[in-house]
Amino acid sequence: MATYLITGTNRGIGYEYCRQLQARGERVIAVCRTASEDLQQLGVQVEAGIDITSDASVAELKARLGDTPIDVLINNAGILERVTLADLDFDSIREQFEVNALGPLRVTHALLPLLNNGSKIVLMTSRMGSIEDNTSGSSYGYRMSKVALSMAGKSLSIDLKSRGIAVAILHPGLVQTRMTDFTAGGITPEESVKGLLQRIDELTLSNTGTFWHANGEVLPW
């Protein structure tokens, strides 16, 4: 049994990570700002009241965990606000950077003392953060913040390799969640997380720092 810590777990992909990992017998630590009823009923360890944009809040999380070793840290929390060129909202862009890029780095840095040789770090980014794959433009805050997150993941993969810690940079696919307004063309959270867990299980120091689609496709930067 391995210990998985996941952020952004009150619904969607984060909740589904918790559900599937618990079902296969792993220890799950579910981190969120506010716990949903569904999450509370899962029977996993819930650490609510944590804001990943706050140094003090993330330090509180570390204090709650004590010396608990973490085998897999999944930075899943994120937000999507559609900022167009015609409506360039810099406050929104700044908030998306705080949540999507700085938040995961803050959590990872704070919890590094709990990770050991063989531990894994997962950053949930997006294909919308691929510069080469951008053919539709717009979504300035989301795209820019996810590019920044992917760069952080690549640097982490290099800096932590000597410590035996591997890093995966993952795109979940187009998933039917509240973030995507439950798009009819998307896959279910269950299908997405099934693929994501396969990528995590296959993560090693030899493929650390790779940008993957949940289906196993290596994505362009």
N, C-alpha and C positions, 0 to 999 in steps of 0.2 A: 504493500500500500504506500503510495506516494502522497505528499502534501502539495496541493495546488492552491495558490492564492489568486483570486480573480477580482478585478475591479469592475464597476459598472454592472452589477449583477441583479438589479431589481426587476429587469425585464429583458426581452429580446435575446440577443446572442449571449450576453453574460449569464442570464438565467439558464439558458439552454446548456451552456458549458457546465454549470453547477449540476443540473439535472443528470446529464449524461455521465459526468465524472463520478457522481455519487452512486449512480446505477452500476458502475463497474467496480465499485468498492474502494475508491480513492477517498482520502481525507480532503474536504473542501472548506476553504475559508473564503466566504463571500463578502466582499467589501462594497459598500454603497453609501450614498447620502441618506436615502430613506428606503427601508426594506419594504417590499411589496408583500401582500398576504401570501401570494404563491411562493415567494422565496422563504418566508418564515415557516411555511408548512413543509418545506423540503427536508428539514432535519439536518441541515448543514450548519457549520459555525458561521454566524452572521455578525459582521462588524459594521454596524450602521453609524451614520453621523460623520462619515469621513468625506472631506472635500479635497480632491487631489490637486486643486489649485492653491491650497494653503499649506505653507511650511509647517505651521503649528498643528494642523489637523493630521498631516501625514506623520509628523513626529509622535502624535498621540497614537496613531495606528501602530507604529513601531513599538511604543511602550506597552500597548495592550498585548502584542505578540510575544514580548519578552525574548527568550532565546529559541523560540520555535523554529526549527529548520524548515526552509521552503525548498521543495524540489523543482516546482515549476511556478513561475510568476507570470500571469497573463494580464497584461495591461490592456483592458478592453474598453474602459470608460471613454466616451467621446460624444461630441455633439455635431450636428449638421445644420447650418443655417445658410440658405441660398442667397449669396450676395452677388448681385449682377453689376456690370459696369455702369448701368443707368442708375443704380441705387447703391452706390459704394458706401457701405456702412462700416467705418473704421472701428467702431466700438465692437461690432459683431466679429470682425476679422481678428481683433485683439483677443476677444474672449475665446474664439476657436483655437488660437495659438495657445492660450493658457491651458485649456482643457485637453486638446488633442496632441500637442507637442510637448509643452513644458510639464504637464501633469504626469504623463508616463515616465519621463526622465526623473522627475522629483521622487516618485514612488520607488523607482528602480534604485536610485542612489541611496535613499533612506533604508531600503530593505536589503541592500547588498551584504551587510554583515550576517544575514540569515541564509544566504546562498553559499553553497559549497561546491567543491569539485564535482562535476556531473549534473549540477543544477541547470535549468533552462529558463530563458527569458523570452517572452512572446510579446511583440508589439502589434496590435491590431491597427493596421493602416488601411489603405484603400487604393484600388486601381485608379481612382480619381487623383491620386498623388503621383501618378506616373507622368513625367514630362513628355516622354515619347508617345504615350498613348492618348494624350489630350487632343481630341479632335473636335470638341464641342465648346471649349472655353467656359467662361463664367464660373460661378461657385468659388469666388476668389479666396474667401477665408478657409473653406474646407480644403480645397486643393493645396493651398500654400502651407497650411498647418500639417497636412499629411506628408507633403514632401519633406518638411522639417523633421517629422517623426521618423520617416524612413532613414534620413541621414543620421539621426541619433542612433537608430538601431544598427546601422552599418558601423559607426564608430564604436559602439558598445561591443559589437562582435569582435572587433580587433583588440580593444583594450582588455577584454575579459577572457580572451582565448587562453592566455597563459595561466589563468586561474581555473581552467577546465569548465567554463560556463559558456554554453552555446546560446545564440540569439536567432530567433525566427522573426521575419517581417512578413505579416500575413494579411491578405485580402480575403474577406469572407465570401465574396461573390455579391450579386445583387439579391438581397435577402428581404423577405416580407416581414418588416418590423415597423414600429411606429416612426422610426427615423426616416424610412423611405415611403411613408404613407401607405404601407402594406401593398406595395406595387404588385400588380397582377402578373407581371412578367418575371417576378423573382422566385427564388427557391425558398423553402421553409427554413427557419432557424435550425430545426433538427437535421436537415440535410447538410446545411452549411457547417455546423459544429462537428458533424461526423467526419467531414473532410478535414476540417481544421485540426482535430485531434489526431488524425492520421499523420498530418504534416508535423505536428509536435512530437509524436511518438518516433518519427523517423529523423528528428533533428539530432545532429551530432556536431562535433567540432570540425568535421570535414566539410559540412555544408552550412556552417554558421554564417549568418549575414546575408542569406538568400531571401529574395522577395518573391513569395509564392502566392498563387491563387489557391483557394481551399481545395480545388480539384487537382492540385499537383503541378499545374503549369507554372513555369518560372516566368515572371512578368518583367517587362523592360522598365528601366529606371526613368 
